[in-house]
Structure formats: structure tokens, C-alpha cells
Amino acid sequence: MTKEEIIEAIESMTVLELSELVKALEDKFGVSAAAPAMAMPMMGAMPGAAGAPAEEEKTEFDVVLKAAGSNKIATIKVVREITGLGLKEAKELVDNAPKPVKEGASKEEAEEIKKKLEEAGAEVEVK
């Protein structure tokens, strides 16, 4: 399989499928893609962030859409804004709730996403 074929396969995946792929790669190779990616835009390089045990203090949160609520269109718009998904993919995510909208988010980011989704009328849970 060429690099181009791999890229084409990844482009055709939904966010959920892509998330599952990332988790499978992390498990297979014993690495974490989320910690370094989240640390850079948030606060720059944090010394020791990648090596800190996750059990001590929870630093990554998953925002899960439990229900679309009364205003499904507004919820879809917020999901598109948060995830960068296309209209079809965002609608599928909302229609198939409960589904994770964002995984591995910082506490502040998770709370902000939750607030936006709740303002749109959705039922949200932060895990």
C-alpha cells in the first residue's frame, strides 16, 4: 500500500472510525498521540507532560453528546464548529448520540465545548 493510498483511506473515514484507528495505533505501538498534540497549542512544551502517569490527576476529558435536544440543527452547527466535520458527518454524529464529540480535551476545553453544546439545547456529559 502506498502513502497516497493510506491517505485516501484516512480521508474517507468518519471521525469515529479515525478515533478508533488512532486508539488502535496507540495500543499497537505503545504511544499516545493526544498528550503531545494537546500540550503544544495549549501551553507550549510542558516539561514532563508526556511522562506523567494518567492515574494521578485526570488531565484529558472526553465530551460525549448524550442527546441532540430540542434544537437539533443548532446542535449540528456546534458539532461542526467544534470538530470541523462536514454537514453529513456532523448530522450522523448527532443522529447516533450518545457519541463522543471530542476526546482527550483539556478540562477548560471540555467545559467550553459542553457549554456551547448545552446552549444549543443538547444534552452533554464530560467523562
Backbone as a ProteinNet text record, in pm:
[ID]
protein_1_A
[PRIMARY]
MTKEEIIEAIESMTVLELSELVKALEDKFGVSAAAPAMAMPMMGAMPGAAGAPAEEEKTEFDVVLKAAGSNKIATIKVVREITGLGLKEAKELVDNAPKPVKEGASKEEAEEIKKKLEEAGAEVEVK
[TERTIARY]
84.3	0	89.3	63.2	144.3	95.9	177.6	138.7	11.9	0.9	-116.7	-243.1	-234.3	-349.7	-390.6	-292.2	-321	-391	-340.4	-400.5	-543.1	-566.2	-701	-794.8	-746.3	-828.8	-865.2	-768.7	-793.9	-892.6	-881.4	-971.9	-1116.5	-1139.9	-1276.8	-1338.4	-1259.8	-1309.6	-1393.6	-1488.4	-1563.1	-1475	-1516.7	-1439.2	-1430.7	-1539.8	-1540	-1442.8	-1444.5	-1352.2	-1207.9	-1183.4	-1048.9	-1002.6	-1093.5	-1061.8	-1024.6	-1101.2	-1072.9	-938.2	-905.6	-777.1	-662.3	-676.2	-572	-552.3	-663.6	-652.9	-583.6	-618.1	-556.6	-406.9	-367.1	-224.6	-152.1	-216.9	-156.9	-134.2	-235.3	-222.9	-114.4	-112.9	-17.8	126.6	152.4	290	324.3	228.5	254.4	286.6	219	240.7	108.9	117.4	-2.6	6.2	-88.1	-89.3	-153.1	-239.4	-315.5	-233.5	-152.5	-82.5	8.2	100.3	185.3	105.9	6.8	-70.9	-150.2	-201.8	-280	-190.4	-73	14.8	69.8	99.1	161.7	72.3	-50.3	-128.4	-175.3	-190.4	-244.5	-143.4	-25.8	67.7	211.7	233.2	369.8	419.6	547.8	603.7	609.2	538.2	539	635.1	740.6	836.1	770.2	794.5	743.9	598.6	530.1	387.2	361.6	446.5	424.3	451.1	540.7	576.9	495.5	406.9	329.7	225	210.9	109.8	-31	-120.2	-256.4	-338.6	-298.2	-376.5	-377.2	-270.6	-259	-368	-375.4	-475.3	-524.5	-655	-711	-689.2	-619.1	-589.4	-657.8	-710.6	-778.4	-922.6	-1012.8	-1154.4	-1219.1	-1322.3	-1398.9	-1533.5	-1572.6	-1701.8	-1794.5	-1900.4	-1992	-2128.2	-2177.5	-2311.5	-2409.3	-2492.2	-2587.7	-2717.1	-2762.8	-2884.6	-2879.1	-2939.9	-2936.6	-3019	-3122	-3206.3	-3314	-3374	-3489.4	-3450.2	-3329.1	-3287.1	-3172.3	-3207.5	-3108.6	-3019.6	-3075.7	-2997.7	-2888.3	-2921.5	-2821.3	-2712.5	-2752.2	-2655.3	-2560.4	-2613.8	-2530.4	-2431.3	-2476.4	-2388.4	-2273.3	-2304.1	-2199.6	-2102.5	-2153.5	-2067.7	-1974.2	-2025.8	-1941.4	-1832.3	-1868.5	-1772.1	-1660.9	-1698.6	-1602.3	-1510.6	-1569.7	-1494.2	-1437.1	-1494.1	-1450.4	-1506.7	-1606.5	-1668.8	-1754.4	-1781.5	-1876.2	-2017.5	-2113.2	-2252.6	-2303.8	-2275	-2323.5	-2266.7	-2135.2	-2070.8	-2120.6	-2136.5	-2185.3	-2328.3	-2411.8	-2550.1	-2552.6	-2466.4	-2459.3	-2419.9	-2322.4	-2278	-2394.1	-2465.4	-2577.5	-2691	-2721.7	-2830	-2800.7	-2674.2	-2636.1	-2591.2	-2632.9	-2596.4	-2647.8	-2579.5	-2460.8	-2332.6	-2257.6	-2130.6	-2032	-1902.2	-1802.3	-1786.1	-1785.6	-1765.9	-1617.4	-1555.5	-1413	-1352.6	-1241.6	-1173.1	-1035.8	-991.2	-858.3	-848	-958.2	-957.2	-912.2	-856.5	-821.2	-951	-941.6	-1061.2	-1129.9	-1050.4	-1107.2	-1177.2	-1110	-1167.2	-1294.7	-1293.3	-1410.9	-1528.9	-1503.3	-1610.7	-1666.6	-1578.8	-1623.1	-1709.1	-1666.8	-1744	-1879.7	-1879	-2004.1	-2098.7	-2045.4	-2127.2	-2188.6	-2107.9	-2158.1	-2269.7	-2248.3	-2349.1	-2477.5	-2463.2	-2581.9	-2659.1	-2586.9	-2654.3	-2735.4	-2690.4	-2763.6	-2879.9	-2891.9	-3003.2	-2969.3	-2842.4	-2803	-2779.1	-2786.3	-2753.6	-2611.3	-2522.6	-2380.7	-2327.3	-2226.1	-2158.4	-2007.5	-1936.2	-1789.8	-1738.6	-1657.6	-1605	-1456.5
-117.8	0	124.7	218.3	338.8	442.2	543.8	651.4	719.2	739.5	805.5	724	591.2	505.1	510.4	516.4	526.5	658.9	767.1	898.8	901	842	835.9	757	647.8	567	646.7	720.5	800.7	913.3	975.3	1083.4	1037.2	912.7	863.3	818.2	819.9	772.2	878.6	830.9	921.7	954	1052.1	1090.4	973.4	901.6	788.1	680.1	649.3	549.4	595.7	723.3	779.5	772.9	802.3	794.4	650.9	554.4	413.2	371.8	423	394.4	447.9	571.5	631.4	548.9	509.8	428.4	295.3	232.4	104.6	121.7	230.6	256.3	284.6	359.1	386.7	256.2	168.8	40.2	-46.4	-53	-138	-96.8	35.7	82.5	140.7	138.3	185.4	333.6	414.5	559.4	632	762.7	843	963.2	974.4	1086.8	1209.8	1192.9	1305	1396	1343.5	1426.7	1531.5	1495.7	1599	1696.3	1648.4	1735.2	1836.9	1798.6	1890.3	1987.3	1946.2	2031.1	2147.2	2126.5	2229.9	2353.2	2340.7	2463	2525.5	2446.8	2499.9	2585.4	2529.8	2599.4	2586.4	2553	2531.6	2398.1	2374.9	2247.7	2246.7	2152.2	2139.8	2028.4	2059.2	1955.4	1845.2	1721.8	1606.7	1573.7	1646.8	1623.4	1486.3	1444.6	1317.1	1199.2	1215.1	1103.8	1094.7	1189.2	1188.7	1077.7	1001.5	895.8	954.7	894.9	945.6	921.2	829.5	793.5	903.4	982.4	1080.9	1187	1257.2	1360.6	1353.5	1354.9	1342.8	1473.9	1466	1586	1582.8	1468	1456.6	1413.4	1482	1455.3	1430.2	1346	1318.2	1388.6	1461.3	1527.4	1439.1	1389	1295	1360.3	1361.4	1411	1299.8	1323.2	1221.3	1226.6	1348.9	1365.9	1500.6	1507.9	1630.5	1742	1705.6	1806.7	1856.9	1968.1	2019.4	2089.9	2144.3	2217.1	2142.7	2039.9	1951.5	2027.2	2121.3	2196	2277.7	2344.4	2422.4	2330.3	2212.1	2115.2	2070.8	2043.8	2003.5	2114.9	2239.3	2352.9	2360.6	2342.5	2348.8	2232	2113.5	1995.8	2021.6	2079.7	2112.2	2211.4	2312.2	2414.1	2352.2	2264	2203.3	2104.4	2019.4	1908.6	1938.1	2035.2	2061.6	1960.9	1885.2	1785.1	1852.4	1778.4	1823.4	1808.1	1863.1	1859.7	1716.7	1629.4	1491.2	1418.5	1432.5	1362.8	1416.5	1548.7	1608.9	1563	1556.8	1510.9	1365	1281.3	1140.3	1128.1	1207.6	1203.2	1240.2	1348.4	1394.1	1291.2	1236.6	1138	1010.4	974.8	849.4	868	977.9	1002.9	887.8	850.4	913.5	878.3	981.1	967.5	1069.6	1034.1	1133.2	1240.8	1366.5	1478.3	1514.2	1512.9	1547	1457.5	1394.2	1306.8	1364	1347.3	1391.9	1542.4	1609.9	1755.5	1793.8	1914	1965.7	1996.7	2014.1	2041.3	2169.5	2274.3	2402	2386.9	2317.8	2298.3	2214.6	2109.8	2023.5	2103	2187.7	2268.4	2368.6	2427	2522.8	2453.9	2334.7	2258.5	2220.9	2176.2	2139	2258.7	2375.1	2496.1	2529.6	2523.9	2554.9	2458.9	2329.7	2230.4	2246.5	2275.9	2294	2419.4	2524.8	2646.3	2615.9	2518.8	2479.1	2387.1	2345.8	2262.2	2115	2078.6	1937.8	1893.3	1762.5	1701.4	1645.6	1690.5	1660.7	1605.7	1517	1461.7	1471.2	1513.2	1517.7	1401.9	1314.9	1198.3	1217.5
0	0	0	-88.7	-96	5.2	29	120.9	72.4	-57.4	-114.1	-87.7	-100.8	-75.8	71.2	159.8	303.6	331.8	274.6	294.9	241.4	125.2	67.7	159.5	215.5	306.2	430.8	484.2	603.9	573.5	457.5	418.8	413.1	378.7	363.6	496.1	605.6	735.2	805.6	887.4	974	1094.1	1172.4	1290.4	1388.6	1403.7	1496	1449.2	1320.3	1266.2	1281.6	1258	1272	1416.9	1508.7	1651.6	1690.2	1639.3	1667.9	1609.1	1490	1427.2	1512.9	1559.6	1643.4	1770.4	1834	1955.7	1926.7	1815.3	1779.1	1755.6	1689.2	1666	1797.2	1885.6	2017.3	2094	2092.7	2161.7	2098.3	1966.8	1893.8	1919.9	1918.9	1929.7	2066.7	2159.5	2294.9	2303.3	2222.1	2222.6	2245.6	2269.3	2285	2193.5	2102.1	2008.3	2070.5	2169.1	2223.6	2313.6	2402	2500.1	2436	2346.9	2287.9	2200.6	2128.9	2040.4	2120.8	2236.9	2318.5	2394.4	2433.8	2514	2432	2306	2225	2206.7	2156.6	2136.5	2267.3	2370.5	2495.1	2571.3	2600.5	2687.4	2641.9	2519.8	2474.3	2525.9	2515.9	2561.2	2713.3	2773.8	2919	2956.5	3032	3067	3149.1	3109.5	3183.4	3156.4	3070.8	3047.8	2986.5	2893.2	2825.7	2917.9	3014.9	3101.3	3229.2	3254.7	3378.9	3375.7	3485.2	3488.7	3487.7	3410.5	3397.2	3522.7	3608.9	3725.7	3832.1	3842	3948.9	3941.4	3829.4	3811.1	3668.2	3651.6	3518.1	3443.6	3330.7	3252.5	3117	3077.8	2949.7	2972.9	2906	2923.2	2788.1	2788.4	2667.9	2680.1	2576.4	2573.9	2491.5	2555.6	2491.4	2473.5	2349.2	2319.1	2355.4	2457.5	2501	2420.3	2388.2	2309.7	2238.9	2120	2040.4	2103.4	2179.5	2242.6	2149.4	2187.9	2114.5	1985.3	1978.2	1858.3	1791.2	1716	1652	1553.1	1479.5	1379.9	1447.4	1557.2	1630.3	1685.1	1732.3	1784.4	1672.7	1555.2	1440.8	1407.2	1408.4	1378	1478.1	1606.6	1709.8	1693.9	1664.6	1643.8	1525.5	1418.8	1301.8	1340	1418.5	1461.5	1546.1	1637.8	1730.3	1658.6	1574.2	1515.8	1377.9	1308.1	1171.6	1071.8	1114.7	1026.6	920.8	816.6	716.1	768.7	696.5	740.4	758.1	662.4	668.5	790.3	812.9	924.7	1059.4	1068.7	1193.4	1222.2	1116.8	1133.4	1179.1	1120.5	1160.7	1307.3	1350.2	1489.2	1582	1548.6	1631.6	1629.5	1511.8	1499.4	1577.9	1590.8	1656	1800.8	1863.8	2004	2089.5	2195.9	2254	2177.4	2145.5	2073.2	2128.8	2129.6	2170.6	2063.4	2107.2	2015.2	2012.4	2129.4	2140.4	2247.3	2214.3	2309.5	2339.5	2463.2	2502.3	2517.1	2549.2	2564	2704.7	2717.8	2850	2924.1	3055.7	3135	3087.1	3061.4	3017.8	2882.8	2788.9	2656	2664.3	2746.4	2761.4	2817.6	2916.9	2975.9	2874.6	2793.6	2692.1	2586.1	2542.7	2444.2	2502.6	2628.2	2694.7	2699.5	2734.1	2743.5	2607.5	2500.6	2366.7	2325.7	2351.6	2312.2	2394.1	2524.2	2607.8	2567.1	2526.5	2478.2	2352.6	2273.2	2152	2185.8	2312.3	2354.1	2367.6	2350.9	2356	2499.7	2521	2649.8	2637.3	2728.3	2716	2846.3	2834.7	2952.3	2928.8	3033.8	3027.7	3112.2	3051	3121.7	3145.4
[MASK]
+++++++++++++++++++++++++++++++++++++++++++++++++++++++++++++++++++++++++++++++++++++++++++++++++++++++++++++++++++++++++++++++

